[in-house]
């Protein structure tokens, strides 16, 4: 049984990947993973393929163990794993509870590693892993500190994982979106005068990111970037001193004098 597994499938990028899955390949079953079971069931109704709805909070160890136990019972052939689960907070590091920042690391980093490691034994030649990183993975970002750092981990982990398993025909692509309009911002952004991000240079659509990600994954690229602004931003972050990049960011968002 050929299976595609998509985490964070209840909304945003994960939902878009699910809806466009037929443009990447054919599968006997799709496993939709997220916390909100009702939303997952709605997504499943829109797909023309049998779906297994898994209501799991991947920041919790028990949920990760449930996934591994299911793999042991079903023994699927996983042809595609897409890790979209994650969240961010746009604020100064101490403006949220420590538990929230740690939960962010658990979901953005720990869960990605676990899902990959648990799934790879069930993957065969010409299988793919797609992990959602970010343009922010290329640089330290004050006031989006923990989120950017977590995505730097995802980028580094994904590119290394690709090299480790490409000789087995298992390819990993890290997707690095720029600002993308999804429900992500409902949780990330404070809607008041103290909001961190005051200027969005560009805002892309999730379908644009997904289309490019599938295209790059088919080409076995280890990094997927959509849009000139995203590519240019990542290039500058690579060649310019990070001290300058951080200062530019703070000035752009009028955060350089914030206490």
N, C-alpha and C positions, 0 to 999 in steps of 0.2 A: 504494500500500500504506500503510494507516494504521497507525502504530506508536506504542506507548507505551514510553518508556525509563525504567527505574528503577535508580538506583544504590544501593549498599548493600542490594541485594535478597536477600542470603543470610540475613539475620536481622533481628530487631527491627522497627523502623518500616518499613523498606524491604520486608521480607517481607510485612508486614501490608498495605501498599499493593498489593502484587502480588496477594495473595489476595482483596482486596476490589475489584479493578479493575473487575469487571463491574458494580459499583454506580455507577460513574462514566460508563462508556461502553463501546462495542464497538470492538475493534481487530483488525486482520488479523494482527498479530504483536506480541509483547512482547519487548523487549530487556532482559534481566536482567544487571546489571553488579555485580560485586564481585570480591574476590580469590579466594574459596574456590569453585572450580569444582564440587566435589562437592556443596556446600550449594545452589548455584544449580540444579543438575540436580534436586535433590530438590524445590525450590520449583516448578520447571517442570513436574514430574509432577502437581502439584496444580492446575494451571491448565488450563482448557478452551479454550485458544487456543494456536496455534503460538508457540514461544518460541525466542529466540536467546540462548544463554548466552555472555556475554563475561567471561572471567576476566581482569580488569584491576585493577591497583593505581593508582588515579587520583591518587595523590600523586606518581607518576612521570611525567615528561614524555613518555617513550616510549609509555606506555599512552594518554595523552591523544591523541597523534598517531595511534595505531592506531584510536581511535574516529573521529577526523576522516577518516582514510583510508577507513574502512568507510562513512561517510556519503557520501563522494564516489563510491564504487563502487555502492552500493545505491540511493542517492537516494530515501530513504523520505519519506513525508509524516508528520512527527512531530506528533501531535495532543496528546501529553502527555509532559512531561519532569518526573520527580520526582527531586530530588537529596537522597538520604538518607545518603550516605557521610559519615562523620565519626567523630571520637572525642574524648574529653576526658581530662584528668588532674586529680584532686582532690588537690592537694598544693601546697606552697610552690614557687614558680617554679624555684628552684635545686635542687629535690629530684629532678628528672629531667634526663636528658642534654639539652644544647642541641639536639641533632639531633631529639629526640622533640618538643620544642616547635615546632621549625621544620617538622617533618613534619605536625604538627597544623594549622599554618597552611596548608600546602600542600594538605591534604585538605579542610579545613573551608572555606577561602576560595578559593584558587587554582583548585582543581578545579571548584568551583561556577561560577565566572566562565567558565572554559573550556567546560564542558559547555553552559552557556547560550549563549555566543557561537557555539560551533560548531553548535548545534542550531537556533537561530533562523532561519537561512536556509532551513531545511527545514520550517518551520512555516507554516501557512496560517491564514486567518481562523477564529476560534473555537477556538484552541489554548490550552493552559494549561501553565504552569511552576509547580511546587510545590517550594519550597526549605525545608529544615528549619532553622529558627533555634532560638530558645529563649527562655523567660522571662528567662533570664540576659542576653539581649541588651540589656535595658533599663537595666542598671546595671553598674558595675565590681564584680567579686566577688573579694575577696582569697582566695587559696588555690585559686581556680578561675579564675585570672587570664587565662591565654592562651585557654582555652576560651570564657569569657564574651566576651572581646574579639573572638574570631573570629566568634562568633554575632552580635555587634553589627554586624560588617561584613556578614554575610549578610542581616540585617534591612534595613539601609540600602540595600544593593545591590539587594535584591529589590523594595523599594517604589519605588525610582527606576526600575528596569527596567520595572516595571508601567506607569509613566507614559510612558516612552519608546515603548512598543510597543502601548499599548492602542488607539490609533487605527488600528493594523493588525489589531486583533482578536486580539492575543496578550496574555494576561493572566498576571501573576505573583502568587503568593500565598506569603507567608512564614508558615510554621507555627511557633508559639511554645509548645511544650509546657512544662508544669511537670514535676516529677519523674514519670518514666514507666518502668514496670518492663520493661526489655529487657536484652539482653546488654551494653549500653553500660556498665553498672556493673561488669561483670567486669573490664574494662580500666581503668576510671576510678578505682575506689575501692581504697584500701589497706585490707586486711582485718586491721587490728591496732589496738592501743590508741591509735595516733597518727592514726587515720582523721580526715579533715577534717570530713565530714558526720556529725554525731551525732544530728541530729533532722530527720526528714522530715515536714514538716507534712501532706503528702498524697502519695499514690502512685497515679497513674492507670494505666490499661491502654492499650496501643498501639492497640487497636481503637477506643477512645473518641476518641483523637486523630485517627486516620485518618478515621473517620466524619465528624467535624466539619470536617476539612481538605477533604474532597471536597465537603461541603455549601457551605463558604465559597468554594471555588474556582469552583463552579458559579454562585455569586452574584457572582463577579468581585471579591471582597474582596482587598485587598492584605495583610491580616494575619488569621491564624486563631488564635484562643485558645479552649481548652476548659477549662471549669470555673471556678467562682466564685473559688477561691483564686488561680488563675493570672491571671485578669482583675484581681482586687483587688491582687495583687502588682505587676503591671505598671503599674497606676494610681498606686500609692504611689511606685514608682520614678520615675514621670514627674513627680510634683508635689513630692516631698520632696527636700531637698538630698542629694546622693549621699554626702556625708560622714556624714550621719545613717544612711542606708541601709546603708553599709558597717559602721558601728559596731554597728548592730542585728544584722546578719548575724554579725559576729564574736562578739558576746555570745551570740546564740542557739546558735551551734555551739561555744561555750566556747573560742574561739580568740583572745580579746582579750588573753590573757596569754602566749600561746605565743611562744616565742623561735625 
